């Protein structure tokens, strides 16, 4: 789950979005990313790994969600 989170985060950071390169599934991808991030943060919180939970939440808050 953590590898999926990191992979999706890297894809959003390195993705090139422009008028010529439109991703029509971006809303779905961002919705999945936000749900995954919330679940991962809650798992880290349950395990007592608060620094990791804060990192995941901070990463999610820095994204421009639809």
C-alpha positions as CSV (number, residue, x, y, z in Angstrom):
1,X,0.0,0.0,0.0
2,X,2.9,2.3,0.8
3,X,4.6,1.5,-2.5
4,X,1.3,2.3,-4.3
5,X,1.1,5.6,-2.5
6,X,4.6,6.6,-3.4
7,X,4.2,5.5,-7.0
8,X,1.0,7.5,-7.5
9,X,2.6,10.5,-5.8
10,X,5.6,10.4,-8.1
11,X,3.3,10.1,-11.1
12,X,1.4,13.2,-10.1
13,X,4.7,15.1,-9.4
14,X,6.4,14.1,-12.7
15,X,3.2,14.1,-14.9
16,X,3.0,16.6,-17.7
17,X,-0.4,18.1,-18.0
18,X,-1.1,20.7,-20.7
19,X,-3.7,21.5,-23.4
20,X,-1.9,19.0,-25.7
21,X,-1.7,16.3,-23.1
22,X,-5.1,16.0,-21.4
23,X,-5.7,13.2,-18.9
24,X,-9.5,12.7,-18.9
25,X,-9.2,10.2,-16.0
26,X,-7.4,12.6,-13.7
27,X,-10.4,13.2,-11.4
28,X,-10.7,9.4,-10.9
29,X,-7.0,9.0,-10.2
30,X,-7.0,11.9,-7.7
31,X,-10.0,10.4,-6.0
32,X,-8.2,7.0,-5.7
33,X,-5.0,8.7,-4.5
34,X,-6.8,10.7,-1.8
35,X,-8.7,7.7,-0.5
36,X,-5.5,5.6,-0.5
37,X,-3.7,8.4,1.3
38,X,-6.4,8.6,4.0
39,X,-6.4,4.8,4.5
40,X,-2.6,4.7,4.7
41,X,-2.5,7.6,7.2
42,X,-5.0,5.9,9.4
43,X,-3.0,2.7,9.3
44,X,0.1,4.5,10.3
45,X,-1.8,6.3,13.1
46,X,-3.1,2.9,14.4
47,X,0.4,1.5,14.4
48,X,1.7,4.5,16.3
49,X,3.8,5.8,13.5
50,X,2.7,9.4,13.8
51,X,5.6,10.9,11.8
52,X,4.6,8.8,8.7
53,X,0.9,9.6,9.2
54,X,1.8,13.3,9.2
55,X,4.0,12.9,6.1
56,X,1.2,11.2,4.2
57,X,-1.3,13.8,5.2
58,X,1.1,16.6,4.3
59,X,1.6,15.1,0.9
60,X,-2.1,14.9,0.4
61,X,-2.7,18.5,1.5
62,X,-0.1,19.8,-1.0
63,X,-2.1,18.3,-4.0
64,X,-4.6,20.3,-5.9
65,X,-7.5,18.0,-5.6
66,X,-10.5,18.2,-7.9
